[in-house]
C-alpha cells in the first residue's frame, strides 16, 4: 500500500543518519526474503564488519 511505502521512505531516511548501526534482513529492506537469503545477507554483512 502507498502509506507503507511512505513510512518506509521515512525510516530509510532516518537510517542514513545512524553511523554505528547496521540494518540487514527483511525489515531492513522491507522486502520478503527466504531464510537462506537472509542468512546469506547476514553472513556477508558480518564479513564486512569484522574487519572494522
PDB file of N, CA, C and O in Angstrom:
ATOM      1  N   UNK A   1       0.837  -1.185   0.000  1.00  0.00           N
ATOM      2  CA  UNK A   1       0.000   0.000   0.000  1.00  0.00           C
ATOM      3  C   UNK A   1       0.880   1.246   0.000  1.00  0.00           C
ATOM      4  O   UNK A   1       2.036   1.208   0.419  1.00  0.00           O
ATOM      5  N   UNK A   2       0.328   2.314  -0.462  1.00  0.00           N
ATOM      6  CA  UNK A   2       1.081   3.559  -0.594  1.00  0.00           C
ATOM      7  C   UNK A   2       1.542   4.113   0.748  1.00  0.00           C
ATOM      8  O   UNK A   2       2.655   4.627   0.855  1.00  0.00           O
ATOM      9  N   UNK A   3       0.698   4.013   1.772  1.00  0.00           N
ATOM     10  CA  UNK A   3       1.074   4.560   3.080  1.00  0.00           C
ATOM     11  C   UNK A   3       2.266   3.832   3.685  1.00  0.00           C
ATOM     12  O   UNK A   3       3.070   4.446   4.386  1.00  0.00           O
ATOM     13  N   UNK A   4       2.394   2.529   3.424  1.00  0.00           N
ATOM     14  CA  UNK A   4       3.550   1.796   3.943  1.00  0.00           C
ATOM     15  C   UNK A   4       4.816   2.184   3.194  1.00  0.00           C
ATOM     16  O   UNK A   4       5.898   2.188   3.782  1.00  0.00           O
ATOM     17  N   UNK A   5       4.705   2.508   1.915  1.00  0.00           N
ATOM     18  CA  UNK A   5       5.870   2.967   1.156  1.00  0.00           C
ATOM     19  C   UNK A   5       6.361   4.312   1.684  1.00  0.00           C
ATOM     20  O   UNK A   5       7.565   4.552   1.767  1.00  0.00           O
ATOM     21  N   UNK A   6       5.435   5.173   2.034  1.00  0.00           N
ATOM     22  CA  UNK A   6       5.793   6.478   2.594  1.00  0.00           C
ATOM     23  C   UNK A   6       6.472   6.294   3.948  1.00  0.00           C
ATOM     24  O   UNK A   6       7.482   6.938   4.233  1.00  0.00           O
ATOM     25  N   UNK A   7       5.924   5.424   4.770  1.00  0.00           N
ATOM     26  CA  UNK A   7       6.511   5.150   6.079  1.00  0.00           C
ATOM     27  C   UNK A   7       7.906   4.554   5.933  1.00  0.00           C
ATOM     28  O   UNK A   7       8.823   4.940   6.658  1.00  0.00           O
ATOM     29  N   UNK A   8       8.074   3.615   5.000  1.00  0.00           N
ATOM     30  CA  UNK A   8       9.391   3.026   4.763  1.00  0.00           C
ATOM     31  C   UNK A   8      10.385   4.105   4.324  1.00  0.00           C
ATOM     32  O   UNK A   8      11.526   4.110   4.786  1.00  0.00           O
ATOM     33  N   UNK A   9       9.976   5.001   3.455  1.00  0.00           N
ATOM     34  CA  UNK A   9      10.862   6.071   2.993  1.00  0.00           C
ATOM     35  C   UNK A   9      11.312   6.943   4.164  1.00  0.00           C
ATOM     36  O   UNK A   9      12.461   7.381   4.209  1.00  0.00           O
ATOM     37  N   UNK A  10      10.411   7.193   5.107  1.00  0.00           N
ATOM     38  CA  UNK A  10      10.766   7.961   6.298  1.00  0.00           C
ATOM     39  C   UNK A  10      11.818   7.235   7.126  1.00  0.00           C
ATOM     40  O   UNK A  10      12.809   7.825   7.554  1.00  0.00           O
ATOM     41  N   UNK A  11      11.584   5.943   7.342  1.00  0.00           N
ATOM     42  CA  UNK A  11      12.542   5.154   8.113  1.00  0.00           C
ATOM     43  C   UNK A  11      13.879   5.045   7.384  1.00  0.00           C
ATOM     44  O   UNK A  11      14.935   5.128   8.012  1.00  0.00           O
ATOM     45  N   UNK A  12      13.844   4.864   6.083  1.00  0.00           N
ATOM     46  CA  UNK A  12      15.078   4.736   5.305  1.00  0.00           C
ATOM     47  C   UNK A  12      15.912   6.010   5.406  1.00  0.00           C
ATOM     48  O   UNK A  12      17.136   5.943   5.515  1.00  0.00           O
ATOM     49  N   UNK A  13      15.265   7.155   5.370  1.00  0.00           N
ATOM     50  CA  UNK A  13      15.984   8.424   5.508  1.00  0.00           C
ATOM     51  C   UNK A  13      16.608   8.542   6.894  1.00  0.00           C
ATOM     52  O   UNK A  13      17.724   9.039   7.039  1.00  0.00           O
ATOM     53  N   UNK A  14      15.897   8.091   7.889  1.00  0.00           N
ATOM     54  CA  UNK A  14      16.420   8.161   9.260  1.00  0.00           C
ATOM     55  C   UNK A  14      17.596   7.205   9.461  1.00  0.00           C
ATOM     56  O   UNK A  14      18.542   7.521  10.183  1.00  0.00           O
ATOM     57  N   UNK A  15      17.535   6.053   8.830  1.00  0.00           N
ATOM     58  CA  UNK A  15      18.604   5.058   8.932  1.00  0.00           C
ATOM     59  C   UNK A  15      19.920   5.627   8.420  1.00  0.00           C
ATOM     60  O   UNK A  15      20.982   5.318   8.959  1.00  0.00           O
ATOM     61  N   UNK A  16      19.858   6.450   7.392  1.00  0.00           N
ATOM     62  CA  UNK A  16      21.068   7.045   6.829  1.00  0.00           C
ATOM     63  C   UNK A  16      21.833   7.868   7.863  1.00  0.00           C
ATOM     64  O   UNK A  16      23.043   8.052   7.731  1.00  0.00           O
ATOM     65  N   UNK A  17      21.154   8.359   8.875  1.00  0.00           N
ATOM     66  CA  UNK A  17      21.792   9.168   9.911  1.00  0.00           C
ATOM     67  C   UNK A  17      22.503   8.317  10.956  1.00  0.00           C
ATOM     68  O   UNK A  17      23.348   8.827  11.693  1.00  0.00           O
ATOM     69  N   UNK A  18      22.180   7.046  11.030  1.00  0.00           N
ATOM     70  CA  UNK A  18      22.773   6.159  12.033  1.00  0.00           C
ATOM     71  C   UNK A  18      24.125   5.657  11.535  1.00  0.00           C
ATOM     72  O   UNK A  18      24.202   4.986  10.506  1.00  0.00           O
ATOM     73  N   UNK A  19      25.168   5.978  12.253  1.00  0.00           N
ATOM     74  CA  UNK A  19      26.518   5.618  11.812  1.00  0.00           C
ATOM     75  C   UNK A  19      27.025   4.307  12.409  1.00  0.00           C
ATOM     76  O   UNK A  19      27.842   3.625  11.791  1.00  0.00           O
ATOM     77  N   UNK A  20      26.560   3.952  13.583  1.00  0.00           N
ATOM     78  CA  UNK A  20      27.086   2.760  14.248  1.00  0.00           C
ATOM     79  C   UNK A  20      26.057   1.643  14.341  1.00  0.00           C
ATOM     80  O   UNK A  20      26.133   0.793  15.227  1.00  0.00           O
ATOM     81  N   UNK A  21      25.100   1.648  13.428  1.00  0.00           N
ATOM     82  CA  UNK A  21      24.052   0.625  13.409  1.00  0.00           C
ATOM     83  C   UNK A  21      23.973   0.068  12.000  1.00  0.00           C
ATOM     84  O   UNK A  21      23.994   0.818  11.025  1.00  0.00           O
ATOM     85  N   UNK A  22      23.882  -1.250  11.897  1.00  0.00           N
ATOM     86  CA  UNK A  22      23.726  -1.890  10.602  1.00  0.00           C
ATOM     87  C   UNK A  22      22.386  -2.600  10.565  1.00  0.00           C
ATOM     88  O   UNK A  22      22.072  -3.398  11.448  1.00  0.00           O
ATOM     89  N   UNK A  23      21.614  -2.312   9.560  1.00  0.00           N
ATOM     90  CA  UNK A  23      20.319  -2.946   9.387  1.00  0.00           C
ATOM     91  C   UNK A  23      20.415  -3.947   8.248  1.00  0.00           C
ATOM     92  O   UNK A  23      20.851  -3.605   7.149  1.00  0.00           O
ATOM     93  N   UNK A  24      20.007  -5.184   8.511  1.00  0.00           N
ATOM     94  CA  UNK A  24      20.027  -6.222   7.480  1.00  0.00           C
ATOM     95  C   UNK A  24      18.744  -7.034   7.556  1.00  0.00           C
ATOM     96  O   UNK A  24      18.012  -6.981   8.545  1.00  0.00           O
ATOM     97  N   UNK A  25      18.491  -7.775   6.507  1.00  0.00           N
ATOM     98  CA  UNK A  25      17.362  -8.698   6.519  1.00  0.00           C
ATOM     99  C   UNK A  25      16.067  -8.106   6.002  1.00  0.00           C
ATOM    100  O   UNK A  25      16.044  -7.061   5.351  1.00  0.00           O
ATOM    101  N   UNK A  26      15.006  -8.801   6.310  1.00  0.00           N
ATOM    102  CA  UNK A  26      13.684  -8.455   5.784  1.00  0.00           C
ATOM    103  C   UNK A  26      13.208  -7.083   6.209  1.00  0.00           C
ATOM    104  O   UNK A  26      12.724  -6.305   5.388  1.00  0.00           O
ATOM    105  N   UNK A  27      13.345  -6.785   7.486  1.00  0.00           N
ATOM    106  CA  UNK A  27      12.856  -5.497   7.969  1.00  0.00           C
ATOM    107  C   UNK A  27      13.726  -4.342   7.497  1.00  0.00           C
ATOM    108  O   UNK A  27      13.238  -3.225   7.323  1.00  0.00           O
ATOM    109  N   UNK A  28      14.993  -4.601   7.293  1.00  0.00           N
ATOM    110  CA  UNK A  28      15.888  -3.539   6.836  1.00  0.00           C
ATOM    111  C   UNK A  28      15.584  -3.108   5.409  1.00  0.00           C
ATOM    112  O   UNK A  28      15.718  -1.932   5.071  1.00  0.00           O
ATOM    113  N   UNK A  29      15.180  -4.044   4.583  1.00  0.00           N
ATOM    114  CA  UNK A  29      14.915  -3.728   3.180  1.00  0.00           C
ATOM    115  C   UNK A  29      13.434  -3.649   2.868  1.00  0.00           C
ATOM    116  O   UNK A  29      13.048  -3.252   1.768  1.00  0.00           O
ATOM    117  N   UNK A  30      12.600  -4.026   3.833  1.00  0.00           N
ATOM    118  CA  UNK A  30      11.143  -4.032   3.670  1.00  0.00           C
ATOM    119  C   UNK A  30      10.731  -4.857   2.453  1.00  0.00           C
ATOM    120  O   UNK A  30       9.860  -4.469   1.674  1.00  0.00           O
ATOM    121  N   UNK A  31      11.393  -6.014   2.318  1.00  0.00           N
ATOM    122  CA  UNK A  31      11.099  -6.944   1.231  1.00  0.00           C
ATOM    123  C   UNK A  31      11.034  -8.342   1.815  1.00  0.00           C
ATOM    124  O   UNK A  31      11.571  -8.607   2.890  1.00  0.00           O
ATOM    125  N   UNK A  32      10.373  -9.230   1.098  1.00  0.00           N
ATOM    126  CA  UNK A  32      10.316 -10.615   1.541  1.00  0.00           C
ATOM    127  C   UNK A  32      11.552 -11.345   1.036  1.00  0.00           C
ATOM    128  O   UNK A  32      11.924 -11.222  -0.131  1.00  0.00           O
ATOM    129  N   UNK A  33      12.176 -12.095   1.914  1.00  0.00           N
ATOM    130  CA  UNK A  33      13.294 -12.962   1.553  1.00  0.00           C
ATOM    131  C   UNK A  33      13.064 -14.317   2.188  1.00  0.00           C
ATOM    132  O   UNK A  33      12.470 -14.419   3.262  1.00  0.00           O
ATOM    133  N   UNK A  34      13.534 -15.354   1.524  1.00  0.00           N
ATOM    134  CA  UNK A  34      13.562 -16.676   2.144  1.00  0.00           C
ATOM    135  C   UNK A  34      14.668 -16.670   3.191  1.00  0.00           C
ATOM    136  O   UNK A  34      15.588 -15.854   3.131  1.00  0.00           O
ATOM    137  N   UNK A  35      14.572 -17.574   4.137  1.00  0.00           N
ATOM    138  CA  UNK A  35      15.549 -17.590   5.232  1.00  0.00           C
ATOM    139  C   UNK A  35      16.968 -17.818   4.734  1.00  0.00           C
ATOM    140  O   UNK A  35      17.906 -17.258   5.303  1.00  0.00           O
ATOM    141  N   UNK A  36      17.156 -18.617   3.697  1.00  0.00           N
ATOM    142  CA  UNK A  36      18.511 -18.830   3.189  1.00  0.00           C
ATOM    143  C   UNK A  36      19.096 -17.524   2.648  1.00  0.00           C
ATOM    144  O   UNK A  36      20.297 -17.282   2.772  1.00  0.00           O
ATOM    145  N   UNK A  37      18.260 -16.694   2.058  1.00  0.00           N
ATOM    146  CA  UNK A  37      18.723 -15.403   1.572  1.00  0.00           C
ATOM    147  C   UNK A  37      19.090 -14.480   2.737  1.00  0.00           C
ATOM    148  O   UNK A  37      20.084 -13.757   2.672  1.00  0.00           O
ATOM    149  N   UNK A  38      18.296 -14.509   3.784  1.00  0.00           N
ATOM    150  CA  UNK A  38      18.556 -13.667   4.950  1.00  0.00           C
ATOM    151  C   UNK A  38      19.858 -14.085   5.628  1.00  0.00           C
ATOM    152  O   UNK A  38      20.655 -13.234   6.023  1.00  0.00           O
ATOM    153  N   UNK A  39      20.071 -15.378   5.763  1.00  0.00           N
ATOM    154  CA  UNK A  39      21.309 -15.866   6.378  1.00  0.00           C
ATOM    155  C   UNK A  39      22.507 -15.461   5.529  1.00  0.00           C
ATOM    156  O   UNK A  39      23.530 -15.036   6.066  1.00  0.00           O
ATOM    157  N   UNK A  40      22.392 -15.587   4.217  1.00  0.00           N
ATOM    158  CA  UNK A  40      23.487 -15.187   3.328  1.00  0.00           C
ATOM    159  C   UNK A  40      23.780 -13.691   3.457  1.00  0.00           C
ATOM    160  O   UNK A  40      24.941 -13.282   3.477  1.00  0.00           O
ATOM    161  N   UNK A  41      22.730 -12.881   3.545  1.00  0.00           N
ATOM    162  CA  UNK A  41      22.917 -11.437   3.722  1.00  0.00           C
ATOM    163  C   UNK A  41      23.607 -11.135   5.046  1.00  0.00           C
ATOM    164  O   UNK A  41      24.495 -10.285   5.108  1.00  0.00           O
ATOM    165  N   UNK A  42      23.202 -11.827   6.099  1.00  0.00           N
ATOM    166  CA  UNK A  42      23.790 -11.605   7.417  1.00  0.00           C
ATOM    167  C   UNK A  42      25.264 -11.999   7.427  1.00  0.00           C
ATOM    168  O   UNK A  42      26.093 -11.291   8.000  1.00  0.00           O
ATOM    169  N   UNK A  43      25.590 -13.111   6.805  1.00  0.00           N
ATOM    170  CA  UNK A  43      26.985 -13.544   6.749  1.00  0.00           C
ATOM    171  C   UNK A  43      27.836 -12.575   5.933  1.00  0.00           C
ATOM    172  O   UNK A  43      28.973 -12.284   6.304  1.00  0.00           O
ATOM    173  N   UNK A  44      27.298 -12.083   4.840  1.00  0.00           N
ATOM    174  CA  UNK A  44      28.026 -11.110   4.025  1.00  0.00           C
ATOM    175  C   UNK A  44      28.267  -9.825   4.815  1.00  0.00           C
ATOM    176  O   UNK A  44      29.347  -9.240   4.742  1.00  0.00           O
ATOM    177  N   UNK A  45      27.279  -9.398   5.555  1.00  0.00           N
ATOM    178  CA  UNK A  45      27.428  -8.185   6.373  1.00  0.00           C
ATOM    179  C   UNK A  45      28.460  -8.414   7.474  1.00  0.00           C
ATOM    180  O   UNK A  45      29.254  -7.525   7.779  1.00  0.00           O
ATOM    181  N   UNK A  46      28.447  -9.592   8.062  1.00  0.00           N
ATOM    182  CA  UNK A  46      29.440  -9.932   9.083  1.00  0.00           C
ATOM    183  C   UNK A  46      30.855  -9.835   8.506  1.00  0.00           C
ATOM    184  O   UNK A  46      31.755  -9.293   9.149  1.00  0.00           O
ATOM    185  N   UNK A  47      31.046 -10.354   7.308  1.00  0.00           N
ATOM    186  CA  UNK A  47      32.370 -10.309   6.685  1.00  0.00           C
ATOM    187  C   UNK A  47      32.837  -8.868   6.499  1.00  0.00           C
ATOM    188  O   UNK A  47      34.023  -8.574   6.651  1.00  0.00           O
ATOM    189  N   UNK A  48      31.914  -7.974   6.173  1.00  0.00           N
ATOM    190  CA  UNK A  48      32.275  -6.557   6.018  1.00  0.00           C
ATOM    191  C   UNK A  48      32.607  -5.921   7.365  1.00  0.00           C
ATOM    192  O   UNK A  48      33.533  -5.116   7.468  1.00  0.00           O
ATOM    193  N   UNK A  49      31.849  -6.285   8.390  1.00  0.00           N
ATOM    194  CA  UNK A  49      32.004  -5.640   9.694  1.00  0.00           C
ATOM    195  C   UNK A  49      33.175  -6.174  10.506  1.00  0.00           C
ATOM    196  O   UNK A  49      33.731  -5.451  11.332  1.00  0.00           O
ATOM    197  N   UNK A  50      33.553  -7.410  10.288  1.00  0.00           N
ATOM    198  CA  UNK A  50      34.590  -7.994  11.143  1.00  0.00           C
ATOM    199  C   UNK A  50      35.958  -7.357  10.938  1.00  0.00           C
ATOM    200  O   UNK A  50      36.839  -7.506  11.785  1.00  0.00           O
ATOM    201  N   UNK A  51      36.145  -6.661   9.843  1.00  0.00           N
ATOM    202  CA  UNK A  51      37.433  -6.011   9.606  1.00  0.00           C
ATOM    203  C   UNK A  51      37.510  -4.620  10.223  1.00  0.00           C
ATOM    204  O   UNK A  51      38.565  -3.986  10.191  1.00  0.00           O
ATOM    205  N   UNK A  52      36.420  -4.147  10.775  1.00  0.00           N
ATOM    206  CA  UNK A  52      36.417  -2.795  11.372  1.00  0.00           C
ATOM    207  C   UNK A  52      37.148  -2.750  12.683  1.00  0.00           C
ATOM    208  O   UNK A  52      37.234  -1.693  13.307  1.00  0.00           O
TER     209      UNK A  52
END
